[in-house]
Amino acid sequence: MGIFMGKIMAQCFVLLLLLSNLYADKHDDELNLVKKYLKKDPIILEAGAHDGTDSVKMIKKWPKATIHAFEPRPDVYRILCKRTKKYKKVHTYQLALGERSCRQTLYLSSSTQPNQICDAQSSLFPPDKTNWPKELDEKIQFDQGIQVKVRSLDDWARNNRISQIDFLWLDLQGNEFQVLNASPYAMSRVSVIKTEVSEKPLYKGTLPYAQYKKWLQEKGFVCIQDCNEFHGDAIFVRKTLVHH
């Protein structure tokens, strides 16, 4: 039995490695797609930076970039700071972006399984489990909430004298549209947006992708990478850059 279980665990580990590499390759492809629209020293804002893996990936791809990385969850934020510490042009903020500057409840995600981590699904919105795939619903729970600092993108940009955002990466678990809609000042200064989207709300308050996409197009953006899955990422570029 011990040998059998050991083989099963080894197979699961290999599968996890393959999936991890698949997502890593996907992000590499997305960054390569975005690169043609950015200058060599872009201003990058990454909201929902999680553990800093993608922050490091971007500063290596654009060594002259300035990256502003946001992560409100305290335990994950500590990992983000540790991972990006040696990169002087990566600035970290223990903040959530939202519709307004305030304090708000962050619903913390965790795994239902022992020895597994599911800390990347935390959101300012409570989950709408009616739309969750069964396999995810069985693995992820939201059994705790904490108060976190929230800033509107406009307030943060003005306070930090940000006049241009070349690349805006939003991974906010359903809060992407609300952040952009509440910040016309910053929105008018964005060149490229990579945003997480869902066909149906996974969190209460999420705008379905079809409506979100239409809104971005009305704001003058062109979709250069669509999301044809239930949940994933889409990339939008300001129309003037695409047709330049």
Secondary structure as the mmCIF struct_conf table of DSSP 4:
data_model
#
loop_
_struct_conf.conf_type_id
_struct_conf.id
_struct_conf.beg_label_comp_id
_struct_conf.beg_label_asym_id
_struct_conf.beg_label_seq_id
_struct_conf.end_label_comp_id
_struct_conf.end_label_asym_id
_struct_conf.end_label_seq_id
HELX_RH_AL_P HELX_RH_AL_P1 GLY A 2 LYS A 35
TURN_TY1_P TURN_TY1_P1 LYS A 36 TYR A 37
BEND BEND1 LEU A 38 LEU A 38
BEND BEND2 LYS A 40 ASP A 41
STRN STRN1 ILE A 43 ALA A 47
BEND BEND3 GLY A 48 GLY A 48
TURN_TY1_P TURN_TY1_P2 HIS A 50 ASP A 51
BEND BEND4 GLY A 52 GLY A 52
HELX_RH_AL_P HELX_RH_AL_P2 THR A 53 LYS A 61
BEND BEND5 TRP A 62 TRP A 62
TURN_TY1_P TURN_TY1_P3 PRO A 63 LYS A 64
STRN STRN2 THR A 66 PHE A 70
HELX_RH_AL_P HELX_RH_AL_P3 PRO A 74 THR A 84
TURN_TY1_P TURN_TY1_P4 LYS A 85 LYS A 86
TURN_TY1_P TURN_TY1_P5 LYS A 88 LYS A 89
STRN STRN3 VAL A 90 TYR A 93
STRN STRN4 ALA A 96 GLY A 98
BEND BEND6 GLU A 99 SER A 101
STRN STRN5 CYS A 102 SER A 111
BEND BEND7 THR A 112 GLN A 113
TURN_TY1_P TURN_TY1_P6 PRO A 114 ASN A 115
BEND BEND8 ALA A 120 ALA A 120
STRN STRN6 SER A 123 SER A 123
BEND BEND9 LEU A 124 PHE A 125
STRN STRN7 PRO A 127 PRO A 127
HELX_RH_3T_P HELX_RH_3T_P1 LYS A 129 ASN A 131
BEND BEND10 TRP A 132 TRP A 132
HELX_RH_AL_P HELX_RH_AL_P4 LYS A 134 ASP A 137
TURN_TY1_P TURN_TY1_P7 GLU A 138 LYS A 139
STRN STRN8 ILE A 140 SER A 152
HELX_RH_AL_P HELX_RH_AL_P5 LEU A 153 ASN A 159
TURN_TY1_P TURN_TY1_P8 ASN A 160 ARG A 161
STRN STRN9 ILE A 165 LEU A 170
TURN_TY1_P TURN_TY1_P9 GLN A 173 GLY A 174
HELX_RH_AL_P HELX_RH_AL_P6 GLU A 176 ASN A 181
TURN_TY1_P TURN_TY1_P10 ALA A 182 ALA A 182
HELX_RH_AL_P HELX_RH_AL_P7 PRO A 184 MET A 187
TURN_TY1_P TURN_TY1_P11 SER A 188 ARG A 189
STRN STRN10 VAL A 190 SER A 198
BEND BEND11 GLU A 199 LYS A 200
BEND BEND12 LEU A 202 LEU A 202
STRN STRN11 TYR A 203 TYR A 203
TURN_TY1_P TURN_TY1_P12 LYS A 204 GLY A 205
HELX_LH_PP_P HELX_LH_PP_P1 THR A 206 PRO A 208
HELX_RH_AL_P HELX_RH_AL_P8 TYR A 209 GLU A 218
TURN_TY1_P TURN_TY1_P13 LYS A 219 GLY A 220
STRN STRN12 PHE A 221 GLN A 225
BEND BEND13 GLU A 229 PHE A 230
STRN STRN13 HIS A 231 ARG A 238
HELX_RH_AL_P HELX_RH_AL_P9 LYS A 239 VAL A 242
TURN_TY1_P TURN_TY1_P14 HIS A 243 HIS A 243
#
